[in-house]
Structure formats: C-alpha cells, structure tokens
Amino acid sequence: MDDELKARFRQFAERWRDDETVDDSGLTGRDLKVIAARLERLVAVRYASLDELAAMTK
C-alpha cells in the first residue's frame, strides 16, 4: 500500500465523528481512525526469489 493511498484512507477516516456508525456492522469513526493509524505503520516488503536471496549473501 503506497503512502498516497494511506493518506487518502486517513482523510476518509477523519471525516467521521468517533461515535458515528459507519455501516450496519457497528463499525464507527473511531474504528476507522484506528485502522488508518495501523495502515500508516505498514511497511511494504518486496518479494525476492530464492536466487535473489542467495545472491545477496555472497
């Protein structure tokens, strides 16, 4: 997930009041903000083949 997408989700989450229900599952604005905060901490890990990994150790 790139930084632009994370920022757009944060903006979406911030539009909701903490106690406002987002959908019929009971998800609230506060929940969206928690999700956004966790997404911001995600770090992309690039896929590497075993050959690439082996080459890195030489």
PDB file with one MODEL, atoms N, CA, C and O in Angstrom:
MODEL        1
ATOM      1  N   MET A   1       0.853  -1.169   0.000  1.00  0.00           N
ATOM      2  CA  MET A   1       0.000   0.000   0.000  1.00  0.00           C
ATOM      3  C   MET A   1       0.900   1.232   0.000  1.00  0.00           C
ATOM      4  O   MET A   1       1.752   1.380   0.876  1.00  0.00           O
ATOM      5  N   ASP A   2       0.713   2.111  -0.972  1.00  0.00           N
ATOM      6  CA  ASP A   2       1.595   3.270  -1.053  1.00  0.00           C
ATOM      7  C   ASP A   2       1.126   4.392  -0.118  1.00  0.00           C
ATOM      8  O   ASP A   2       0.006   4.367   0.391  1.00  0.00           O
ATOM      9  N   ASP A   3       2.001   5.365   0.092  1.00  0.00           N
ATOM     10  CA  ASP A   3       1.722   6.446   1.036  1.00  0.00           C
ATOM     11  C   ASP A   3       0.518   7.287   0.630  1.00  0.00           C
ATOM     12  O   ASP A   3      -0.216   7.774   1.490  1.00  0.00           O
ATOM     13  N   GLU A   4       0.311   7.459  -0.663  1.00  0.00           N
ATOM     14  CA  GLU A   4      -0.834   8.254  -1.124  1.00  0.00           C
ATOM     15  C   GLU A   4      -2.151   7.583  -0.735  1.00  0.00           C
ATOM     16  O   GLU A   4      -3.080   8.250  -0.281  1.00  0.00           O
ATOM     17  N   LEU A   5      -2.227   6.291  -0.910  1.00  0.00           N
ATOM     18  CA  LEU A   5      -3.443   5.553  -0.551  1.00  0.00           C
ATOM     19  C   LEU A   5      -3.666   5.594   0.956  1.00  0.00           C
ATOM     20  O   LEU A   5      -4.799   5.749   1.411  1.00  0.00           O
ATOM     21  N   LYS A   6      -2.604   5.457   1.726  1.00  0.00           N
ATOM     22  CA  LYS A   6      -2.720   5.539   3.181  1.00  0.00           C
ATOM     23  C   LYS A   6      -3.249   6.912   3.592  1.00  0.00           C
ATOM     24  O   LYS A   6      -4.103   7.011   4.473  1.00  0.00           O
ATOM     25  N   ALA A   7      -2.749   7.964   2.960  1.00  0.00           N
ATOM     26  CA  ALA A   7      -3.193   9.323   3.279  1.00  0.00           C
ATOM     27  C   ALA A   7      -4.657   9.517   2.907  1.00  0.00           C
ATOM     28  O   ALA A   7      -5.406  10.154   3.648  1.00  0.00           O
ATOM     29  N   ARG A   8      -5.068   8.974   1.773  1.00  0.00           N
ATOM     30  CA  ARG A   8      -6.469   9.106   1.362  1.00  0.00           C
ATOM     31  C   ARG A   8      -7.398   8.373   2.333  1.00  0.00           C
ATOM     32  O   ARG A   8      -8.490   8.854   2.635  1.00  0.00           O
ATOM     33  N   PHE A   9      -6.959   7.205   2.823  1.00  0.00           N
ATOM     34  CA  PHE A   9      -7.788   6.495   3.801  1.00  0.00           C
ATOM     35  C   PHE A   9      -7.851   7.287   5.101  1.00  0.00           C
ATOM     36  O   PHE A   9      -8.908   7.354   5.729  1.00  0.00           O
ATOM     37  N   ARG A  10      -6.741   7.886   5.513  1.00  0.00           N
ATOM     38  CA  ARG A  10      -6.724   8.713   6.728  1.00  0.00           C
ATOM     39  C   ARG A  10      -7.716   9.867   6.589  1.00  0.00           C
ATOM     40  O   ARG A  10      -8.465  10.158   7.521  1.00  0.00           O
ATOM     41  N   GLN A  11      -7.722  10.528   5.423  1.00  0.00           N
ATOM     42  CA  GLN A  11      -8.661  11.626   5.184  1.00  0.00           C
ATOM     43  C   GLN A  11     -10.101  11.134   5.267  1.00  0.00           C
ATOM     44  O   GLN A  11     -10.953  11.800   5.855  1.00  0.00           O
ATOM     45  N   PHE A  12     -10.373   9.978   4.685  1.00  0.00           N
ATOM     46  CA  PHE A  12     -11.706   9.383   4.754  1.00  0.00           C
ATOM     47  C   PHE A  12     -12.099   9.132   6.209  1.00  0.00           C
ATOM     48  O   PHE A  12     -13.211   9.462   6.620  1.00  0.00           O
ATOM     49  N   ALA A  13     -11.192   8.553   6.982  1.00  0.00           N
ATOM     50  CA  ALA A  13     -11.481   8.223   8.377  1.00  0.00           C
ATOM     51  C   ALA A  13     -11.743   9.482   9.198  1.00  0.00           C
ATOM     52  O   ALA A  13     -12.618   9.492  10.064  1.00  0.00           O
ATOM     53  N   GLU A  14     -10.999  10.523   8.931  1.00  0.00           N
ATOM     54  CA  GLU A  14     -11.134  11.759   9.699  1.00  0.00           C
ATOM     55  C   GLU A  14     -12.472  12.463   9.467  1.00  0.00           C
ATOM     56  O   GLU A  14     -12.869  13.307  10.270  1.00  0.00           O
ATOM     57  N   ARG A  15     -13.162  12.130   8.391  1.00  0.00           N
ATOM     58  CA  ARG A  15     -14.457  12.763   8.111  1.00  0.00           C
ATOM     59  C   ARG A  15     -15.560  12.253   9.030  1.00  0.00           C
ATOM     60  O   ARG A  15     -16.621  12.871   9.112  1.00  0.00           O
ATOM     61  N   TRP A  16     -15.336  11.157   9.711  1.00  0.00           N
ATOM     62  CA  TRP A  16     -16.351  10.565  10.578  1.00  0.00           C
ATOM     63  C   TRP A  16     -16.131  10.988  12.027  1.00  0.00           C
ATOM     64  O   TRP A  16     -14.995  11.042  12.498  1.00  0.00           O
ATOM     65  N   ARG A  17     -17.217  11.286  12.730  1.00  0.00           N
ATOM     66  CA  ARG A  17     -17.131  11.514  14.181  1.00  0.00           C
ATOM     67  C   ARG A  17     -16.798  10.185  14.847  1.00  0.00           C
ATOM     68  O   ARG A  17     -17.158   9.129  14.326  1.00  0.00           O
ATOM     69  N   ASP A  18     -16.120  10.219  15.983  1.00  0.00           N
ATOM     70  CA  ASP A  18     -15.708   8.985  16.660  1.00  0.00           C
ATOM     71  C   ASP A  18     -16.887   8.068  16.972  1.00  0.00           C
ATOM     72  O   ASP A  18     -16.778   6.849  16.838  1.00  0.00           O
ATOM     73  N   ASP A  19     -18.004   8.642  17.384  1.00  0.00           N
ATOM     74  CA  ASP A  19     -19.151   7.820  17.787  1.00  0.00           C
ATOM     75  C   ASP A  19     -20.147   7.568  16.654  1.00  0.00           C
ATOM     76  O   ASP A  19     -21.188   6.950  16.874  1.00  0.00           O
ATOM     77  N   GLU A  20     -19.842   8.031  15.466  1.00  0.00           N
ATOM     78  CA  GLU A  20     -20.744   7.866  14.323  1.00  0.00           C
ATOM     79  C   GLU A  20     -20.611   6.456  13.746  1.00  0.00           C
ATOM     80  O   GLU A  20     -19.502   5.980  13.503  1.00  0.00           O
ATOM     81  N   THR A  21     -21.742   5.797  13.531  1.00  0.00           N
ATOM     82  CA  THR A  21     -21.746   4.456  12.948  1.00  0.00           C
ATOM     83  C   THR A  21     -21.533   4.557  11.447  1.00  0.00           C
ATOM     84  O   THR A  21     -22.224   5.307  10.758  1.00  0.00           O
ATOM     85  N   VAL A  22     -20.580   3.803  10.953  1.00  0.00           N
ATOM     86  CA  VAL A  22     -20.201   3.856   9.537  1.00  0.00           C
ATOM     87  C   VAL A  22     -21.068   2.924   8.698  1.00  0.00           C
ATOM     88  O   VAL A  22     -21.472   3.276   7.590  1.00  0.00           O
ATOM     89  N   ASP A  23     -21.353   1.737   9.226  1.00  0.00           N
ATOM     90  CA  ASP A  23     -22.180   0.782   8.491  1.00  0.00           C
ATOM     91  C   ASP A  23     -22.992  -0.056   9.472  1.00  0.00           C
ATOM     92  O   ASP A  23     -22.909   0.144  10.683  1.00  0.00           O
ATOM     93  N   ASP A  24     -23.768  -0.983   8.952  1.00  0.00           N
ATOM     94  CA  ASP A  24     -24.653  -1.768   9.815  1.00  0.00           C
ATOM     95  C   ASP A  24     -23.936  -2.848  10.623  1.00  0.00           C
ATOM     96  O   ASP A  24     -24.577  -3.559  11.397  1.00  0.00           O
ATOM     97  N   SER A  25     -22.619  -2.983  10.459  1.00  0.00           N
ATOM     98  CA  SER A  25     -21.867  -3.954  11.255  1.00  0.00           C
ATOM     99  C   SER A  25     -21.474  -3.384  12.616  1.00  0.00           C
ATOM    100  O   SER A  25     -21.003  -4.116  13.486  1.00  0.00           O
ATOM    101  N   GLY A  26     -21.668  -2.095  12.794  1.00  0.00           N
ATOM    102  CA  GLY A  26     -21.304  -1.451  14.050  1.00  0.00           C
ATOM    103  C   GLY A  26     -19.969  -0.729  13.991  1.00  0.00           C
ATOM    104  O   GLY A  26     -19.527  -0.167  14.993  1.00  0.00           O
ATOM    105  N   LEU A  27     -19.323  -0.735  12.837  1.00  0.00           N
ATOM    106  CA  LEU A  27     -18.052  -0.031  12.657  1.00  0.00           C
ATOM    107  C   LEU A  27     -18.280   1.463  12.889  1.00  0.00           C
ATOM    108  O   LEU A  27     -19.254   2.030  12.393  1.00  0.00           O
ATOM    109  N   THR A  28     -17.383   2.097  13.643  1.00  0.00           N
ATOM    110  CA  THR A  28     -17.541   3.517  13.962  1.00  0.00           C
ATOM    111  C   THR A  28     -16.396   4.345  13.391  1.00  0.00           C
ATOM    112  O   THR A  28     -15.405   3.807  12.897  1.00  0.00           O
ATOM    113  N   GLY A  29     -16.551   5.641  13.467  1.00  0.00           N
ATOM    114  CA  GLY A  29     -15.490   6.540  13.042  1.00  0.00           C
ATOM    115  C   GLY A  29     -14.210   6.304  13.818  1.00  0.00           C
ATOM    116  O   GLY A  29     -13.113   6.392  13.268  1.00  0.00           O
ATOM    117  N   ARG A  30     -14.356   6.004  15.098  1.00  0.00           N
ATOM    118  CA  ARG A  30     -13.172   5.703  15.921  1.00  0.00           C
ATOM    119  C   ARG A  30     -12.455   4.469  15.378  1.00  0.00           C
ATOM    120  O   ARG A  30     -11.225   4.439  15.330  1.00  0.00           O
ATOM    121  N   ASP A  31     -13.217   3.449  14.968  1.00  0.00           N
ATOM    122  CA  ASP A  31     -12.620   2.238  14.392  1.00  0.00           C
ATOM    123  C   ASP A  31     -11.841   2.567  13.121  1.00  0.00           C
ATOM    124  O   ASP A  31     -10.736   2.065  12.917  1.00  0.00           O
ATOM    125  N   LEU A  32     -12.417   3.409  12.273  1.00  0.00           N
ATOM    126  CA  LEU A  32     -11.727   3.794  11.037  1.00  0.00           C
ATOM    127  C   LEU A  32     -10.407   4.488  11.333  1.00  0.00           C
ATOM    128  O   LEU A  32      -9.417   4.277  10.632  1.00  0.00           O
ATOM    129  N   LYS A  33     -10.393   5.315  12.371  1.00  0.00           N
ATOM    130  CA  LYS A  33      -9.170   6.037  12.725  1.00  0.00           C
ATOM    131  C   LYS A  33      -8.102   5.080  13.249  1.00  0.00           C
ATOM    132  O   LYS A  33      -6.914   5.266  12.986  1.00  0.00           O
ATOM    133  N   VAL A  34      -8.524   4.063  13.988  1.00  0.00           N
ATOM    134  CA  VAL A  34      -7.576   3.051  14.471  1.00  0.00           C
ATOM    135  C   VAL A  34      -7.001   2.283  13.277  1.00  0.00           C
ATOM    136  O   VAL A  34      -5.796   2.045  13.205  1.00  0.00           O
ATOM    137  N   ILE A  35      -7.874   1.901  12.347  1.00  0.00           N
ATOM    138  CA  ILE A  35      -7.420   1.190  11.151  1.00  0.00           C
ATOM    139  C   ILE A  35      -6.439   2.052  10.366  1.00  0.00           C
ATOM    140  O   ILE A  35      -5.401   1.565   9.918  1.00  0.00           O
ATOM    141  N   ALA A  36      -6.767   3.339  10.198  1.00  0.00           N
ATOM    142  CA  ALA A  36      -5.888   4.241   9.458  1.00  0.00           C
ATOM    143  C   ALA A  36      -4.519   4.337  10.125  1.00  0.00           C
ATOM    144  O   ALA A  36      -3.496   4.336   9.441  1.00  0.00           O
ATOM    145  N   ALA A  37      -4.493   4.418  11.445  1.00  0.00           N
ATOM    146  CA  ALA A  37      -3.220   4.507  12.170  1.00  0.00           C
ATOM    147  C   ALA A  37      -2.387   3.244  11.959  1.00  0.00           C
ATOM    148  O   ALA A  37      -1.167   3.316  11.806  1.00  0.00           O
ATOM    149  N   ARG A  38      -3.039   2.110  11.952  1.00  0.00           N
ATOM    150  CA  ARG A  38      -2.301   0.852  11.746  1.00  0.00           C
ATOM    151  C   ARG A  38      -1.803   0.740  10.315  1.00  0.00           C
ATOM    152  O   ARG A  38      -0.701   0.246  10.076  1.00  0.00           O
ATOM    153  N   LEU A  39      -2.607   1.194   9.365  1.00  0.00           N
ATOM    154  CA  LEU A  39      -2.175   1.171   7.967  1.00  0.00           C
ATOM    155  C   LEU A  39      -0.947   2.051   7.753  1.00  0.00           C
ATOM    156  O   LEU A  39      -0.056   1.708   6.975  1.00  0.00           O
ATOM    157  N   GLU A  40      -0.906   3.190   8.449  1.00  0.00           N
ATOM    158  CA  GLU A  40       0.235   4.095   8.296  1.00  0.00           C
ATOM    159  C   GLU A  40       1.542   3.454   8.746  1.00  0.00           C
ATOM    160  O   GLU A  40       2.616   3.839   8.284  1.00  0.00           O
ATOM    161  N   ARG A  41       1.454   2.479   9.644  1.00  0.00           N
ATOM    162  CA  ARG A  41       2.665   1.807  10.139  1.00  0.00           C
ATOM    163  C   ARG A  41       3.092   0.635   9.268  1.00  0.00           C
ATOM    164  O   ARG A  41       4.165   0.069   9.471  1.00  0.00           O
ATOM    165  N   LEU A  42       2.252   0.266   8.293  1.00  0.00           N
ATOM    166  CA  LEU A  42       2.605  -0.839   7.408  1.00  0.00           C
ATOM    167  C   LEU A  42       3.811  -0.482   6.551  1.00  0.00           C
ATOM    168  O   LEU A  42       3.942   0.643   6.069  1.00  0.00           O
ATOM    169  N   VAL A  43       4.663  -1.438   6.379  1.00  0.00           N
ATOM    170  CA  VAL A  43       5.838  -1.264   5.529  1.00  0.00           C
ATOM    171  C   VAL A  43       5.780  -2.336   4.448  1.00  0.00           C
ATOM    172  O   VAL A  43       5.592  -3.517   4.738  1.00  0.00           O
ATOM    173  N   ALA A  44       5.938  -1.919   3.228  1.00  0.00           N
ATOM    174  CA  ALA A  44       5.916  -2.878   2.123  1.00  0.00           C
ATOM    175  C   ALA A  44       7.193  -3.712   2.146  1.00  0.00           C
ATOM    176  O   ALA A  44       8.292  -3.189   2.327  1.00  0.00           O
ATOM    177  N   VAL A  45       7.029  -4.986   1.964  1.00  0.00           N
ATOM    178  CA  VAL A  45       8.170  -5.892   1.883  1.00  0.00           C
ATOM    179  C   VAL A  45       8.212  -6.430   0.461  1.00  0.00           C
ATOM    180  O   VAL A  45       7.264  -7.059  -0.009  1.00  0.00           O
ATOM    181  N   ARG A  46       9.303  -6.177  -0.202  1.00  0.00           N
ATOM    182  CA  ARG A  46       9.437  -6.597  -1.591  1.00  0.00           C
ATOM    183  C   ARG A  46       9.633  -8.101  -1.656  1.00  0.00           C
ATOM    184  O   ARG A  46      10.359  -8.679  -0.846  1.00  0.00           O
ATOM    185  N   TYR A  47       8.992  -8.722  -2.609  1.00  0.00           N
ATOM    186  CA  TYR A  47       9.151 -10.156  -2.836  1.00  0.00           C
ATOM    187  C   TYR A  47      10.521 -10.398  -3.463  1.00  0.00           C
ATOM    188  O   TYR A  47      10.923  -9.689  -4.385  1.00  0.00           O
ATOM    189  N   ALA A  48      11.217 -11.382  -2.967  1.00  0.00           N
ATOM    190  CA  ALA A  48      12.511 -11.768  -3.543  1.00  0.00           C
ATOM    191  C   ALA A  48      12.516 -13.273  -3.750  1.00  0.00           C
ATOM    192  O   ALA A  48      12.059 -14.034  -2.896  1.00  0.00           O
ATOM    193  N   SER A  49      13.032 -13.687  -4.884  1.00  0.00           N
ATOM    194  CA  SER A  49      13.126 -15.119  -5.155  1.00  0.00           C
ATOM    195  C   SER A  49      14.295 -15.701  -4.354  1.00  0.00           C
ATOM    196  O   SER A  49      15.127 -14.966  -3.824  1.00  0.00           O
ATOM    197  N   LEU A  50      14.338 -17.011  -4.278  1.00  0.00           N
ATOM    198  CA  LEU A  50      15.449 -17.655  -3.574  1.00  0.00           C
ATOM    199  C   LEU A  50      16.781 -17.342  -4.241  1.00  0.00           C
ATOM    200  O   LEU A  50      17.795 -17.200  -3.557  1.00  0.00           O
ATOM    201  N   ASP A  51      16.793 -17.233  -5.561  1.00  0.00           N
ATOM    202  CA  ASP A  51      18.027 -16.878  -6.277  1.00  0.00           C
ATOM    203  C   ASP A  51      18.512 -15.491  -5.872  1.00  0.00           C
ATOM    204  O   ASP A  51      19.707 -15.283  -5.660  1.00  0.00           O
ATOM    205  N   GLU A  52      17.590 -14.554  -5.766  1.00  0.00           N
ATOM    206  CA  GLU A  52      17.956 -13.198  -5.353  1.00  0.00           C
ATOM    207  C   GLU A  52      18.494 -13.184  -3.929  1.00  0.00           C
ATOM    208  O   GLU A  52      19.484 -12.513  -3.636  1.00  0.00           O
ATOM    209  N   LEU A  53      17.838 -13.927  -3.051  1.00  0.00           N
ATOM    210  CA  LEU A  53      18.303 -14.003  -1.673  1.00  0.00           C
ATOM    211  C   LEU A  53      19.700 -14.614  -1.576  1.00  0.00           C
ATOM    212  O   LEU A  53      20.545 -14.145  -0.813  1.00  0.00           O
ATOM    213  N   ALA A  54      19.924 -15.647  -2.348  1.00  0.00           N
ATOM    214  CA  ALA A  54      21.241 -16.280  -2.350  1.00  0.00           C
ATOM    215  C   ALA A  54      22.298 -15.317  -2.847  1.00  0.00           C
ATOM    216  O   ALA A  54      23.404 -15.276  -2.307  1.00  0.00           O
ATOM    217  N   ALA A  55      21.973 -14.541  -3.873  1.00  0.00           N
ATOM    218  CA  ALA A  55      22.935 -13.574  -4.424  1.00  0.00           C
ATOM    219  C   ALA A  55      23.270 -12.494  -3.397  1.00  0.00           C
ATOM    220  O   ALA A  55      24.381 -11.962  -3.397  1.00  0.00           O
ATOM    221  N   MET A  56      22.316 -12.167  -2.521  1.00  0.00           N
ATOM    222  CA  MET A  56      22.550 -11.122  -1.510  1.00  0.00           C
ATOM    223  C   MET A  56      23.537 -11.584  -0.443  1.00  0.00           C
ATOM    224  O   MET A  56      24.180 -10.754   0.200  1.00  0.00           O
ATOM    225  N   THR A  57      23.664 -12.875  -0.248  1.00  0.00           N
ATOM    226  CA  THR A  57      24.525 -13.381   0.813  1.00  0.00           C
ATOM    227  C   THR A  57      25.953 -13.619   0.354  1.00  0.00           C
ATOM    228  O   THR A  57      26.819 -13.953   1.162  1.00  0.00           O
ATOM    229  N   LYS A  58      26.205 -13.449  -0.944  1.00  0.00           N
ATOM    230  CA  LYS A  58      27.561 -13.699  -1.472  1.00  0.00           C
ATOM    231  C   LYS A  58      28.414 -12.476  -1.336  1.00  0.00           C
ATOM    232  O   LYS A  58      29.582 -12.491  -1.723  1.00  0.00           O
TER     233      LYS A  58
ENDMDL
END
